[in-house]
Amino acid sequence: MLVGERMSKPVITISPEMPIPDVLSLMKKEHIRRAPVVKKGKLIGIVSDKDLLNASPSPATTLSIWEINYLVSKITVEEVMTKNVMTVDESTPIEQAARIMADNKIGGLPVMRNGKVIGIITETDLFKIFLELMGAREMGVRVTALIDDQPGQLAKITEAIAAQKGNFVAFGQFTGDDPSTRMLTFKVKNVELETLKKALKPVVKKLIDIRA
C-alpha cells in the first residue's frame, strides 16, 4: 500500500498571508487540523490548529476581548507556521510515512509530485488503515496468539483454519514477548468460537485471547 492510495485529496492549502482567525474558521469548516502553506504553487510551510491556538494570548491576559481579537487578527500564518516541512512522495510505502510521523512526533505529511503538493497523509488516515487491518468493522472471531518465530508457523495456523472452512477477514503480526516469538492478531469468519479455539490450540505457543 502506497501513500498515494490513502492520502487525503484534494488537499486544502492556505496562503502565508492569511490571518489566524480566517484559518481557524476554515479548519473548523473543513474538519481538518493541519494544512500545507503554499505560495505561488510552492510549498513553504505547514500549520496546525495547535500552532494557531498557541499564537493567541494567554487566558490570564489583562487585555479586553476587543484588544485580543484585534491583535490576533494581525497575526498571519507565515509568523506561526513550521517552515522546515517533512514531505513524502506519492509512491512512498504507507508504513514508511507512518514511521517518519512517529519518529518525528508529527501528525501529517504533505504528499508531493514534481514539486507540487497533491495531498496530505495524516494520523487520521493511518487510523483508518489500522481499523481495516484489524477488521474492526467486520464480524468474526478475533484471536490473539503467541507463536514461535520460526519458518512454517503461519502455515500451520492457516492450514488449521482452512480445515475448518474458516476465512480470514483481518491479519496482523507484531513483536512478541521476546525476539524468539511473534504475536498474531487476526479475525476469522465462518467458524464457531469453540471450534476455532480447539483447532488453534495445538498449533500456537499460547492462545492469549479469543472472542466473537
VEXVO-883306 format. One line per field, with one value per atom (N, C-alpha, C): residue number from 0; z, y, x; atom name. Coordinates in Angstrom, 1 decimal, m for minus. Layout:
<pts>
k NUM;...
z Z;...
y Y;...
x X;...
a CA;...
</pts>
This chain:
<pts>
k 0;0;0;1;1;1;2;2;2;3;3;3;4;4;4;5;5;5;6;6;6;7;7;7;8;8;8;9;9;9;10;10;10;11;11;11;12;12;12;13;13;13;14;14;14;15;15;15;16;16;16;17;17;17;18;18;18;19;19;19;20;20;20;21;21;21;22;22;22;23;23;23;24;24;24;25;25;25;26;26;26;27;27;27;28;28;28;29;29;29;30;30;30;31;31;31;32;32;32;33;33;33;34;34;34;35;35;35;36;36;36;37;37;37;38;38;38;39;39;39;40;40;40;41;41;41;42;42;42;43;43;43;44;44;44;45;45;45;46;46;46;47;47;47;48;48;48;49;49;49;50;50;50;51;51;51;52;52;52;53;53;53;54;54;54;55;55;55;56;56;56;57;57;57;58;58;58;59;59;59;60;60;60;61;61;61;62;62;62;63;63;63;64;64;64;65;65;65;66;66;66;67;67;67;68;68;68;69;69;69;70;70;70;71;71;71;72;72;72;73;73;73;74;74;74;75;75;75;76;76;76;77;77;77;78;78;78;79;79;79;80;80;80;81;81;81;82;82;82;83;83;83;84;84;84;85;85;85;86;86;86;87;87;87;88;88;88;89;89;89;90;90;90;91;91;91;92;92;92;93;93;93;94;94;94;95;95;95;96;96;96;97;97;97;98;98;98;99;99;99;100;100;100;101;101;101;102;102;102;103;103;103;104;104;104;105;105;105;106;106;106;107;107;107;108;108;108;109;109;109;110;110;110;111;111;111;112;112;112;113;113;113;114;114;114;115;115;115;116;116;116;117;117;117;118;118;118;119;119;119;120;120;120;121;121;121;122;122;122;123;123;123;124;124;124;125;125;125;126;126;126;127;127;127;128;128;128;129;129;129;130;130;130;131;131;131;132;132;132;133;133;133;134;134;134;135;135;135;136;136;136;137;137;137;138;138;138;139;139;139;140;140;140;141;141;141;142;142;142;143;143;143;144;144;144;145;145;145;146;146;146;147;147;147;148;148;148;149;149;149;150;150;150;151;151;151;152;152;152;153;153;153;154;154;154;155;155;155;156;156;156;157;157;157;158;158;158;159;159;159;160;160;160;161;161;161;162;162;162;163;163;163;164;164;164;165;165;165;166;166;166;167;167;167;168;168;168;169;169;169;170;170;170;171;171;171;172;172;172;173;173;173;174;174;174;175;175;175;176;176;176;177;177;177;178;178;178;179;179;179;180;180;180;181;181;181;182;182;182;183;183;183;184;184;184;185;185;185;186;186;186;187;187;187;188;188;188;189;189;189;190;190;190;191;191;191;192;192;192;193;193;193;194;194;194;195;195;195;196;196;196;197;197;197;198;198;198;199;199;199;200;200;200;201;201;201;202;202;202;203;203;203;204;204;204;205;205;205;206;206;206;207;207;207;208;208;208;209;209;209;210;210;210;211;211;211
z 0.0;0.0;0.0;m0.9;m1.0;m0.6;m0.2;0.3;m0.6;m1.9;m2.9;m2.9;m2.4;m2.4;m1.2;m0.2;1.0;1.6;0.8;1.3;1.1;1.9;1.8;0.6;m0.3;m1.5;m2.0;m2.7;m2.9;m1.6;m1.5;m0.3;m0.2;1.0;1.3;1.7;0.9;1.2;1.5;2.2;2.6;2.2;2.1;1.8;3.1;3.0;4.2;4.7;3.9;4.3;5.1;5.1;5.8;7.3;7.8;9.3;10.0;11.2;12.1;12.2;12.5;12.7;11.4;10.2;9.0;8.8;9.2;9.0;10.0;11.2;12.2;11.8;11.2;10.7;9.6;8.7;7.5;8.0;9.0;9.5;10.2;10.9;11.6;10.5;9.5;8.4;7.7;7.4;6.6;7.4;8.8;9.7;9.5;9.5;9.3;10.5;10.8;11.9;11.5;10.2;9.7;8.2;7.6;6.2;5.7;4.5;3.9;3.5;3.7;3.3;2.0;1.0;m0.4;m0.9;m1.5;m2.1;m3.5;m4.5;m5.9;m6.3;m5.8;m6.2;m5.5;m4.6;m3.9;m2.5;m1.9;m0.5;0.3;1.2;2.1;3.6;3.9;5.3;5.6;6.8;7.2;8.6;8.8;10.0;10.6;11.9;12.6;13.4;13.8;14.7;16.0;16.4;17.7;17.5;16.4;16.1;16.2;15.6;15.6;17.0;17.7;19.1;20.0;19.8;20.7;20.4;19.3;19.0;19.6;20.2;20.9;22.3;22.8;24.2;25.2;26.3;27.5;28.1;28.6;29.3;30.5;31.0;32.1;31.7;30.4;30.0;30.5;30.7;31.2;30.0;28.8;27.6;27.5;27.0;26.7;25.5;25.4;24.3;23.0;22.9;21.7;21.3;22.3;22.1;21.7;22.3;21.9;20.4;20.1;18.7;17.7;18.1;17.1;16.9;18.0;17.9;17.2;17.5;16.8;15.3;14.9;13.5;12.7;13.4;12.7;12.5;13.2;13.1;11.8;11.0;9.8;9.9;9.1;9.1;9.0;8.2;8.0;9.3;10.3;11.5;12.5;12.3;13.2;12.6;11.2;10.5;10.8;10.6;10.6;9.2;9.1;7.8;7.2;8.1;7.6;7.5;6.4;6.3;5.8;6.5;6.1;5.1;4.0;3.0;2.5;1.8;1.2;m0.2;m1.0;m2.4;m2.4;m3.4;m3.5;m3.6;m4.0;m4.2;m2.9;m1.8;m0.5;0.1;0.5;1.3;2.5;2.8;3.9;5.2;5.4;6.7;6.9;5.8;5.9;6.3;5.7;6.1;7.6;8.0;9.5;10.4;9.9;10.7;10.8;9.7;9.8;10.7;10.7;11.6;13.0;13.3;14.7;15.2;14.4;14.9;15.1;14.4;14.5;15.2;15.7;16.5;15.8;14.5;13.7;13.3;13.0;12.7;11.3;10.4;9.0;8.1;6.9;5.9;4.5;4.0;2.6;1.6;0.7;m0.4;m1.7;m2.2;m3.3;m4.6;m5.7;m7.1;m7.9;m8.4;m9.2;m8.6;m7.2;m6.5;m6.2;m6.4;m6.1;m5.1;m4.2;m3.2;m3.8;m3.7;m4.3;m3.3;m2.0;m1.0;0.4;1.4;2.7;3.4;4.0;4.7;6.2;7.0;8.4;9.3;10.6;11.6;11.4;11.0;10.9;9.7;8.6;7.5;8.0;8.8;9.3;10.3;11.1;12.0;11.2;10.0;9.2;8.6;8.2;7.7;8.8;10.0;11.2;11.4;11.3;11.5;10.5;9.2;8.2;8.4;8.8;9.1;10.1;11.2;12.3;12.1;11.0;10.7;11.7;12.2;13.2;12.9;11.6;11.2;10.6;10.8;10.2;11.4;11.2;12.2;12.0;13.1;13.1;14.5;14.6;15.8;15.8;16.8;17.0;17.8;17.3;18.0;18.2;19.4;19.7;20.2;19.5;19.8;19.7;20.5;20.5;19.8;18.9;18.1;18.2;17.9;17.8;16.5;16.6;15.3;14.5;13.9;13.1;11.8;10.7;9.4;9.6;8.9;8.9;9.9;10.9;11.9;11.4;10.5;9.9;9.1;8.4;7.5;8.3;9.5;10.4;10.8;11.1;11.5;10.4;9.2;8.1;7.7;7.8;7.4;8.4;9.7;10.7;10.5;10.1;9.9;8.6;7.6;6.3;6.5;7.4;7.6;8.2;8.9;9.5;8.6;7.3;6.3;6.8;7.6;8.0;7.0;7.1;6.2;6.9;6.7;7.3;6.8;7.7;7.3;7.7;8.6;9.0;9.6;9.5;10.0;10.3;11.5;11.8;12.6;12.4;13.1;13.8;15.1;15.9;16.7;17.3;18.1;19.4;19.8;20.9;22.2;23.2;24.5;24.4;23.5;23.3;21.8;21.4;20.0;19.4;20.2;19.7;19.4;19.7;19.5;18.7;18.1;17.4;17.9;18.0;18.4;17.2;17.0;15.9;16.5;15.7;16.0;14.7;14.6;13.4;13.6;12.6;12.7;11.6;12.0;11.1;11.1;10.0;9.9;9.4;9.6;9.1;10.0;11.2;12.2;13.6;14.3;15.6;16.6;17.6;18.5;19.1;19.7;20.3;19.3;18.1;17.1;16.7;16.6;16.2;17.3;18.6;19.7;19.8;19.5;19.6;18.4;17.3;16.1;16.3;17.0;17.1;18.2;19.3;20.5;20.2;19.3;19.0;18.2;17.5;16.5;16.9;18.1;18.6;19.9;20.3;21.5;22.7;22.5;23.6;22.9;23.3;22.9;23.9;23.6;24.6;24.8;23.7;23.7;22.5;22.7;21.6;22.0;21.1;21.4;20.1;20.1;19.0;18.9
y m1.2;0.0;1.2;2.2;3.4;4.6;5.7;6.9;7.4;7.4;8.0;7.3;6.1;5.4;5.8;6.3;6.6;8.0;8.9;10.3;11.0;12.1;12.9;13.8;13.8;14.7;15.0;16.1;17.2;17.8;18.3;18.9;20.3;20.7;22.1;22.9;23.8;24.6;26.0;26.7;28.1;29.0;30.3;31.2;31.7;32.1;32.6;33.9;34.7;36.0;35.9;34.7;34.5;34.8;35.6;35.9;34.6;34.5;33.3;33.0;34.0;33.7;33.1;33.5;33.0;31.5;31.2;29.8;28.9;29.4;28.6;28.3;29.3;29.2;28.2;28.2;27.3;25.9;25.7;24.3;23.7;24.6;24.1;23.7;24.5;24.2;22.9;22.7;21.6;20.4;20.5;19.4;18.9;19.8;19.4;20.1;19.5;20.1;20.6;20.4;21.0;21.2;22.1;22.4;22.9;22.4;22.9;24.4;25.2;26.6;26.7;27.3;27.3;28.8;29.1;30.5;30.3;30.8;30.7;29.3;28.4;27.0;26.2;26.9;26.2;26.0;24.8;24.5;25.3;26.1;26.9;26.6;25.8;25.5;24.7;24.4;23.7;24.3;24.3;24.9;24.0;23.9;23.1;24.0;23.4;24.2;24.5;23.6;23.9;25.1;25.2;26.4;27.7;27.6;28.8;29.2;28.2;28.4;28.9;28.4;28.8;30.3;30.8;32.2;33.2;32.7;33.5;33.9;35.0;35.4;34.4;34.4;33.5;33.9;32.9;33.3;34.2;34.3;35.2;36.6;36.9;38.3;39.3;40.5;41.6;42.4;41.9;42.6;42.3;43.3;43.1;42.2;41.6;40.7;41.4;42.8;43.5;43.7;43.9;44.0;42.7;41.6;40.3;40.0;40.2;39.9;40.8;42.0;42.9;42.4;42.0;41.6;40.3;39.4;38.1;38.2;39.1;39.4;39.9;40.4;41.0;39.9;38.7;37.7;36.8;36.6;35.8;34.4;33.5;32.1;32.1;32.9;32.9;33.1;33.8;34.0;32.8;31.9;30.7;29.4;29.3;28.0;27.4;26.1;25.3;25.4;25.9;26.2;25.0;24.3;23.1;21.9;21.7;20.7;19.4;18.3;17.0;16.6;16.0;15.6;14.1;13.6;12.2;12.3;11.4;11.2;10.3;10.4;9.6;8.1;7.8;6.3;5.8;6.6;6.2;5.1;4.0;2.9;3.6;3.1;3.8;3.6;2.4;2.2;3.1;3.5;4.4;5.8;6.2;7.5;7.5;6.4;6.2;6.3;5.6;5.7;7.1;7.8;9.2;10.0;9.9;10.6;10.3;9.0;8.5;9.0;8.8;9.1;10.6;11.4;12.9;13.5;12.7;13.2;14.3;14.0;14.9;14.2;15.0;14.5;14.4;14.9;14.8;15.2;14.6;14.9;15.3;16.5;16.8;15.8;15.4;14.5;15.2;14.9;15.7;14.9;15.7;15.1;16.2;16.0;17.0;18.4;18.4;19.7;20.3;19.7;20.2;19.4;20.1;19.4;18.8;17.5;16.8;16.2;16.2;15.6;15.7;15.1;15.1;13.7;13.1;11.9;12.2;11.9;12.3;11.1;11.4;10.3;9.7;10.5;10.0;9.0;9.3;8.3;7.0;7.1;5.9;5.1;5.8;5.2;4.4;4.9;4.3;3.0;3.0;1.9;0.8;1.2;0.3;m0.4;0.4;m0.2;m1.3;m1.1;m2.1;m3.3;m3.0;m4.1;m5.0;m4.5;m5.3;m5.8;m5.4;m5.9;m5.3;m4.1;m3.6;m3.4;m3.3;m3.1;m4.4;m5.5;m6.8;m7.7;m8.6;m9.6;m10.8;m11.5;m12.7;m13.0;m14.1;m14.4;m13.8;m13.0;m12.3;m13.1;m13.4;m14.2;m13.5;m13.6;m13.1;m14.3;m14.6;m15.8;m15.5;m16.2;m16.1;m17.4;m17.1;m18.3;m18.1;m19.2;m19.2;m18.5;m17.7;m17.0;m18.0;m18.9;m20.0;m20.2;m20.6;m20.9;m22.0;m21.7;m22.7;m22.5;m21.6;m21.4;m20.9;m19.9;m19.3;m20.3;m21.2;m22.2;m23.1;m23.5;m24.4;m23.8;m22.5;m21.8;m21.7;m21.2;m21.1;m22.5;m23.5;m24.9;m25.3;m25.0;m25.4;m24.7;m23.4;m22.6;m23.1;m23.3;m23.8;m25.1;m26.0;m27.3;m27.2;m26.0;m25.8;m24.9;m24.7;m23.9;m22.4;m22.0;m20.6;m19.7;m18.4;m17.4;m16.2;m15.8;m14.6;m13.4;m12.4;m11.1;m10.0;m10.4;m9.5;m10.3;m9.7;m10.4;m9.4;m9.5;m8.6;m9.4;m9.0;m9.7;m8.6;m8.9;m7.9;m8.6;m7.8;m8.4;m9.1;m10.1;m10.9;m10.5;m11.4;m11.1;m11.0;m11.7;m11.7;m11.9;m11.8;m12.0;m13.3;m14.3;m15.7;m15.9;m14.9;m15.1;m14.0;m14.2;m13.2;m13.3;m12.1;m12.1;m11.9;m12.7;m12.6;m12.1;m11.2;m10.9;m11.0;m11.8;m11.9;m12.2;m12.1;m12.3;m13.3;m14.2;m15.3;m15.4;m15.6;m15.8;m17.2;m17.6;m18.9;m20.1;m19.7;m20.8;m20.4;m21.3;m21.1;m20.9;m20.1;m19.8;m21.0;m21.9;m23.1;m24.0;m24.1;m24.9;m24.4;m23.1;m22.4;m22.5;m22.4;m22.5;m23.9;m24.9;m26.3;m26.5;m25.9;m26.1;m25.4;m24.3;m23.4;m23.9;m24.4;m24.7;m25.6;m26.6;m27.4;m26.7;m25.6;m25.1;m23.7;m23.2;m21.9;m22.2;m21.3;m21.4;m21.1;m20.0;m19.6;m18.9;m19.3;m18.6;m17.6;m16.3;m15.2;m14.8;m14.7;m14.2;m14.6;m15.0;m15.4;m15.0;m14.2;m13.7;m13.5;m13.5;m13.3;m11.8
x 0.9;0.0;0.9;0.6;1.4;0.6;1.4;0.8;m0.3;0.0;m0.9;m2.3;m2.4;m3.6;m4.5;m3.9;m4.6;m4.5;m3.9;m3.7;m5.1;m5.2;m6.4;m6.2;m7.2;m7.1;m8.5;m8.8;m7.8;m7.4;m6.1;m5.6;m6.0;m6.4;m6.7;m5.4;m5.0;m3.8;m4.2;m3.3;m3.5;m2.4;m2.6;m1.5;m0.9;0.4;1.1;0.5;m0.2;m0.8;m2.1;m2.7;m4.0;m3.9;m4.8;m4.9;m5.3;m4.8;m5.1;m6.6;m7.5;m8.9;m9.5;m9.1;m9.6;m9.2;m8.0;m7.5;m8.2;m8.4;m9.1;m10.5;m11.2;m12.5;m12.6;m11.6;m11.5;m11.3;m10.4;m10.1;m11.4;m12.1;m13.3;m14.4;m14.5;m15.5;m15.1;m13.8;m13.4;m13.1;m13.1;m12.8;m11.4;m10.5;m9.1;m8.3;m7.1;m6.3;m5.0;m4.7;m3.4;m3.5;m2.7;m2.8;m1.4;m1.0;0.2;0.1;1.1;1.1;1.9;1.2;1.7;1.7;2.8;3.0;3.5;2.7;3.0;3.2;2.4;2.5;3.6;4.4;5.5;5.2;5.5;5.3;6.3;5.9;6.8;6.6;5.6;5.4;4.2;3.9;2.7;2.3;1.0;0.5;m0.6;m0.6;m1.7;m2.6;m3.7;m4.6;m3.9;m3.0;m2.3;m1.3;m0.7;0.2;m0.7;m1.8;m2.7;m3.2;m3.6;m4.2;m3.1;m1.9;m0.7;m0.3;m0.7;m0.4;m1.3;m2.4;m3.4;m2.9;m3.3;m2.9;m3.3;m2.6;m2.9;m4.2;m5.0;m6.3;m6.1;m4.8;m4.5;m4.3;m4.3;m4.0;m5.0;m4.6;m5.5;m6.1;m5.8;m6.3;m7.8;m8.6;m10.0;m10.2;m11.4;m11.7;m11.5;m11.8;m11.7;m10.2;m9.4;m8.0;m7.4;m7.8;m7.3;m7.7;m8.9;m9.3;m8.6;m8.3;m7.6;m6.2;m5.5;m4.1;m4.0;m4.9;m4.9;m5.1;m6.0;m6.3;m5.2;m4.2;m3.0;m1.9;m2.0;m1.0;m1.4;m0.4;m0.6;0.0;m0.4;0.1;1.6;2.2;3.6;4.4;3.8;4.5;4.5;3.6;3.5;3.7;3.8;3.9;5.3;5.3;6.6;7.2;8.4;9.0;9.7;10.4;11.2;10.2;9.6;8.5;9.0;8.6;8.9;7.8;8.2;7.2;7.5;6.6;6.8;6.3;6.7;6.3;5.0;4.2;3.0;3.3;4.6;5.0;5.6;5.6;6.2;5.3;5.9;5.1;4.4;3.2;2.5;3.1;3.8;4.5;5.7;6.3;7.5;7.0;5.9;5.3;4.9;4.3;3.9;5.2;6.3;7.5;8.0;8.0;8.5;7.7;6.4;5.5;5.7;5.8;6.0;7.4;8.4;9.8;10.0;9.2;9.4;8.2;7.3;6.2;5.4;5.0;4.2;2.9;1.9;0.6;0.2;1.1;0.7;1.9;1.9;3.0;2.4;2.7;2.3;2.8;2.1;2.5;2.8;3.9;4.4;4.5;4.4;4.6;5.2;6.4;7.1;7.1;7.4;7.5;6.2;5.1;3.7;3.1;2.3;1.5;0.3;0.1;m1.1;m2.0;m1.5;m2.3;m1.7;m2.2;m1.6;m2.0;m1.0;m1.3;m1.2;m2.3;m2.4;m2.5;m2.4;m2.6;m4.1;m5.0;m6.4;m6.4;m5.7;m5.7;m5.1;m4.0;m3.4;m4.3;m5.1;m6.0;m7.1;m7.5;m8.5;m7.9;m6.6;m5.9;m5.8;m5.5;m5.4;m6.7;m7.8;m9.2;m9.4;m9.0;m9.2;m8.3;m7.0;m6.1;m6.6;m7.2;m7.7;m9.1;m9.7;m11.1;m12.1;m11.9;m12.7;m14.2;m14.5;m15.9;m16.5;m15.8;m16.3;m16.6;m17.6;m17.9;m17.0;m16.8;m16.0;m15.4;m14.6;m14.0;m12.6;m12.3;m11.0;m10.1;m8.9;m7.9;m6.6;m6.0;m4.6;m3.9;m2.8;m2.0;m0.5;0.3;1.7;2.3;3.2;3.8;5.4;6.0;7.5;7.9;8.9;9.4;10.2;9.6;10.3;9.5;10.2;9.6;8.5;7.4;6.3;5.2;5.4;4.4;3.1;3.2;2.0;1.2;2.0;1.4;0.5;1.0;0.2;m1.1;m1.1;m2.3;m3.3;m2.8;m3.7;m4.3;m3.5;m4.0;m5.1;m4.8;m5.8;m7.1;m7.1;m8.3;m9.0;m8.2;m8.8;m9.5;m8.9;m9.5;m10.9;m11.1;m12.5;m13.3;m12.8;m13.5;m13.7;m12.7;m12.7;m12.1;m12.4;m11.9;m11.4;m10.1;m9.5;m10.2;m10.5;m11.0;m10.0;m9.1;m8.0;m6.9;m5.7;m4.5;m3.4;m2.8;m1.7;m0.7;0.6;1.7;2.5;2.9;3.5;4.7;5.5;6.6;6.0;6.7;6.2;6.9;6.8;7.4;8.9;9.5;11.0;11.3;12.5;12.9;12.6;12.3;12.1;10.6;9.7;8.3;7.7;6.5;5.7;4.3;3.6;2.2;1.4;0.3;m0.6;m2.0;m2.6;m4.0;m4.7;m5.7;m6.5;m7.9;m8.7;m10.2;m10.6;m11.4;m11.9;m13.4;m14.0;m15.4;m15.7;m17.0;m17.5;m17.0;m16.5;m16.1;m16.6;m17.2;m17.7;m16.5;m16.6;m15.6;m14.9;m15.7;m15.1;m14.4;m15.0;m14.4;m13.0;m13.0;m11.7;m10.7;m11.1;m10.3;m9.6;m10.4;m9.9;m8.9;m9.1;m8.3;m6.9;m6.9;m5.7;m4.8;m5.3;m4.5;m3.3;m3.4;m2.2;m1.2;m1.5;m0.6;0.0;m0.4;0.2;0.9;1.8;2.6;1.6;0.8;m0.1;m1.3;m2.5;m3.7;m4.0;m3.7;m3.8;m5.3;m6.0;m7.4;m8.1;m9.4;m10.3;m11.7;m12.3;m13.7;m14.4;m15.7;m16.6;m16.8
a N;CA;C;N;CA;C;N;CA;C;N;CA;C;N;CA;C;N;CA;C;N;CA;C;N;CA;C;N;CA;C;N;CA;C;N;CA;C;N;CA;C;N;CA;C;N;CA;C;N;CA;C;N;CA;C;N;CA;C;N;CA;C;N;CA;C;N;CA;C;N;CA;C;N;CA;C;N;CA;C;N;CA;C;N;CA;C;N;CA;C;N;CA;C;N;CA;C;N;CA;C;N;CA;C;N;CA;C;N;CA;C;N;CA;C;N;CA;C;N;CA;C;N;CA;C;N;CA;C;N;CA;C;N;CA;C;N;CA;C;N;CA;C;N;CA;C;N;CA;C;N;CA;C;N;CA;C;N;CA;C;N;CA;C;N;CA;C;N;CA;C;N;CA;C;N;CA;C;N;CA;C;N;CA;C;N;CA;C;N;CA;C;N;CA;C;N;CA;C;N;CA;C;N;CA;C;N;CA;C;N;CA;C;N;CA;C;N;CA;C;N;CA;C;N;CA;C;N;CA;C;N;CA;C;N;CA;C;N;CA;C;N;CA;C;N;CA;C;N;CA;C;N;CA;C;N;CA;C;N;CA;C;N;CA;C;N;CA;C;N;CA;C;N;CA;C;N;CA;C;N;CA;C;N;CA;C;N;CA;C;N;CA;C;N;CA;C;N;CA;C;N;CA;C;N;CA;C;N;CA;C;N;CA;C;N;CA;C;N;CA;C;N;CA;C;N;CA;C;N;CA;C;N;CA;C;N;CA;C;N;CA;C;N;CA;C;N;CA;C;N;CA;C;N;CA;C;N;CA;C;N;CA;C;N;CA;C;N;CA;C;N;CA;C;N;CA;C;N;CA;C;N;CA;C;N;CA;C;N;CA;C;N;CA;C;N;CA;C;N;CA;C;N;CA;C;N;CA;C;N;CA;C;N;CA;C;N;CA;C;N;CA;C;N;CA;C;N;CA;C;N;CA;C;N;CA;C;N;CA;C;N;CA;C;N;CA;C;N;CA;C;N;CA;C;N;CA;C;N;CA;C;N;CA;C;N;CA;C;N;CA;C;N;CA;C;N;CA;C;N;CA;C;N;CA;C;N;CA;C;N;CA;C;N;CA;C;N;CA;C;N;CA;C;N;CA;C;N;CA;C;N;CA;C;N;CA;C;N;CA;C;N;CA;C;N;CA;C;N;CA;C;N;CA;C;N;CA;C;N;CA;C;N;CA;C;N;CA;C;N;CA;C;N;CA;C;N;CA;C;N;CA;C;N;CA;C;N;CA;C;N;CA;C;N;CA;C;N;CA;C;N;CA;C;N;CA;C;N;CA;C;N;CA;C;N;CA;C;N;CA;C;N;CA;C;N;CA;C;N;CA;C;N;CA;C;N;CA;C;N;CA;C;N;CA;C;N;CA;C;N;CA;C;N;CA;C;N;CA;C;N;CA;C;N;CA;C;N;CA;C;N;CA;C;N;CA;C;N;CA;C;N;CA;C;N;CA;C;N;CA;C;N;CA;C;N;CA;C;N;CA;C;N;CA;C;N;CA;C;N;CA;C;N;CA;C;N;CA;C;N;CA;C;N;CA;C;N;CA;C;N;CA;C;N;CA;C;N;CA;C;N;CA;C;N;CA;C;N;CA;C;N;CA;C;N;CA;C;N;CA;C
</pts>
